[in-house]
Amino acid sequence: MNITRRLGLPPQSRKSPQSLDGNTCPDIFELSDGSFAVIGTEATQELDDKLPADASRADYERIVVITRETLIEAKKDIPDA
């Protein structure tokens, strides 16, 4: 599995303080198998018990948070199908 491309702008090109301060760099990448990888802030402990009743995660999965700006910037690069 390899990273094939970034979705959206590089963190340094975004305008949010989180991207500009160099301390946090949320990012979204498309992988060679068609899945996606996300770099975000770990929030599993904080959000795990707040998941909707029809949502769950495996022990090996983590909940990560990305900025709204990161996802909106990536939207244009997300395929429709």
Secondary structure as a PSIPRED ss2 file (coil, helix, strand):
# PSIPRED VFORMAT (PSIPRED V4.0)

   1 M C   1.000  0.000  0.000
   2 N C   1.000  0.000  0.000
   3 I E   0.000  0.000  1.000
   4 T E   0.000  0.000  1.000
   5 R E   0.000  0.000  1.000
   6 R E   0.000  0.000  1.000
   7 L C   1.000  0.000  0.000
   8 G C   1.000  0.000  0.000
   9 L C   1.000  0.000  0.000
  10 P C   1.000  0.000  0.000
  11 P H   0.000  1.000  0.000
  12 Q H   0.000  1.000  0.000
  13 S H   0.000  1.000  0.000
  14 R C   1.000  0.000  0.000
  15 K C   1.000  0.000  0.000
  16 S C   1.000  0.000  0.000
  17 P H   0.000  1.000  0.000
  18 Q H   0.000  1.000  0.000
  19 S H   0.000  1.000  0.000
  20 L H   0.000  1.000  0.000
  21 D C   1.000  0.000  0.000
  22 G C   1.000  0.000  0.000
  23 N C   1.000  0.000  0.000
  24 T C   1.000  0.000  0.000
  25 C C   1.000  0.000  0.000
  26 P C   1.000  0.000  0.000
  27 D E   0.000  0.000  1.000
  28 I E   0.000  0.000  1.000
  29 F E   0.000  0.000  1.000
  30 E E   0.000  0.000  1.000
  31 L E   0.000  0.000  1.000
  32 S C   1.000  0.000  0.000
  33 D C   1.000  0.000  0.000
  34 G C   1.000  0.000  0.000
  35 S C   1.000  0.000  0.000
  36 F E   0.000  0.000  1.000
  37 A E   0.000  0.000  1.000
  38 V E   0.000  0.000  1.000
  39 I E   0.000  0.000  1.000
  40 G C   1.000  0.000  0.000
  41 T E   0.000  0.000  1.000
  42 E E   0.000  0.000  1.000
  43 A C   1.000  0.000  0.000
  44 T H   0.000  1.000  0.000
  45 Q H   0.000  1.000  0.000
  46 E H   0.000  1.000  0.000
  47 L H   0.000  1.000  0.000
  48 D H   0.000  1.000  0.000
  49 D H   0.000  1.000  0.000
  50 K H   0.000  1.000  0.000
  51 L C   1.000  0.000  0.000
  52 P C   1.000  0.000  0.000
  53 A C   1.000  0.000  0.000
  54 D C   1.000  0.000  0.000
  55 A C   1.000  0.000  0.000
  56 S C   1.000  0.000  0.000
  57 R C   1.000  0.000  0.000
  58 A C   1.000  0.000  0.000
  59 D C   1.000  0.000  0.000
  60 Y C   1.000  0.000  0.000
  61 E C   1.000  0.000  0.000
  62 R C   1.000  0.000  0.000
  63 I C   1.000  0.000  0.000
  64 V E   0.000  0.000  1.000
  65 V E   0.000  0.000  1.000
  66 I C   1.000  0.000  0.000
  67 T C   1.000  0.000  0.000
  68 R H   0.000  1.000  0.000
  69 E H   0.000  1.000  0.000
  70 T H   0.000  1.000  0.000
  71 L H   0.000  1.000  0.000
  72 I H   0.000  1.000  0.000
  73 E H   0.000  1.000  0.000
  74 A H   0.000  1.000  0.000
  75 K H   0.000  1.000  0.000
  76 K C   1.000  0.000  0.000
  77 D C   1.000  0.000  0.000
  78 I C   1.000  0.000  0.000
  79 P C   1.000  0.000  0.000
  80 D C   1.000  0.000  0.000
  81 A C   1.000  0.000  0.000
